[in-house]
Amino acid sequence: MLAWDPVNAQQIIAQAFAGGKYGDSIVEIQNGTGSPAQGEELARGLGRYLQITRRLPTVELGLDVVQQPTTSIILYTEDRRPMAVDIAKWLNLPESAVKTAPKPSSTAPDVVIIIGKDFKLPGT
């Protein structure tokens, strides 16, 4: 007998009905917590939150980066600023957490979230 996994079902439904306000955006989450295991767990949880609760269709997990004391959001595409600001609000971060940087390549995401040591999943 196959077991039903409600989290997987929620992700599938969220992806099927995504495409709202930020439907064609790509967000990447990078671990800057200093802890590979804890950071990966937090990044996966944040990815599920953004896809299921906030309906962002494309959320990717990036590589670990140098430990960061605070969580930040890197904006590569200026026309995605409203999304970056919304993400900051959803994560209880000040708008000043959104930093603009030149897009490093044509395949880079629109926004990168670097979770720092201070990061807490929304609702926890």
N, C-alpha and C positions, 0 to 999 in steps of 0.2 A: 504494500500500500504506500502511495506517495504522500509525504507530509506537506501540508500547505504552509508556506512561509509568508506571513503577512508583510514583512519588510520588503521582500522581493516583489510581492504583488503591488505594494504601494509605489515602488520605484518604476515598475512597468507602467502602471496607470499614469504616474506623473509624467513619464517620458511621452506616452501616447497623447496626452492632452497638454503637453507643454507648448510653447510657441507663443505665449502671451507677450507681454511687454518686452522680454529679453530673449525671445525664442532663438535668435541666431547668434547669441553670444557664447563665448567660450571662457570659462573660469578655471584657473588652475590653483590647487592648494599645495603649498610647500610647508614642510615641517621645519620650524626653527626653534622647537622646544628644547633641543639638546638631548632629548631622549628618543631614540629610534622607535622603540616599541610603543611608548605612550603617545608620541607624536603621530605615529601611523594610525593608532586607534582614534585619536582626536580628529585627524584629517578625514578618515573614513566617515566618522560620525557627522562632521561638518558637511561633507559631500552629500550624504543622505538627507540632511536637513535642507540644504540648498535645493536639491532636486525634488524632494517630496513636499516639503512645506512651502518653499518659495518658488517652486516651478521653474528652476533654471535647468534647461535640458542638457547642457554639456558642461559637466564638472569633471575635471581630470585631477589625478593625484600626481604631483611632481616629485622631484628629488628632495632629499633633506638638504637644508642649507645651514650655514653657520648659526649657532644659537643666537636668538634675538630676545631681548628682555620684554618687548611688547609686540603685539600683533599689528601688522600693517597691511595695507592694500596698495598694490602697485597698479596704476592705470596706464596702459599702453596706447589705448585708443580713445581720444578725447570725446568722441561721440558716445562713448559708454560711461561717461561720468555719472549720469543719473543712476545707473546700475551700481557703480562703485559706491556712491553715496548711500544708496539703499542697503547694500551689503553692510556698510559700516553701521547703519542704524540697526539692522537686524542682529548684528553682533555686539550691540551696545558699545560701539566705538565712536569716538568723536570724528567729525568730518575731517579733521586734521590728520587722521590716520591714513587718508587717501593721498598717496604721493604719485606724481606724474613722472614717467620716464619714457625715453624713446623706445619704440618697439624694436627689440633686438633682431628679429627676423620676421619674414612674412608668415611664418607658421606659428609664431608666438600667440598665446591666448590674448584676449582683450584685457583681462584683469587677472592678477595673481594675488592670492591671499597668503601671506606668510604668517603662520600661527606661531606666536612667541610663547615664552614661559608663562605669561599672564593669561593665556587663552582659556576660556571656559565655554563649553557648548551652550548655546541658547537653551534655556529651560532647565539647566542643571544647577 
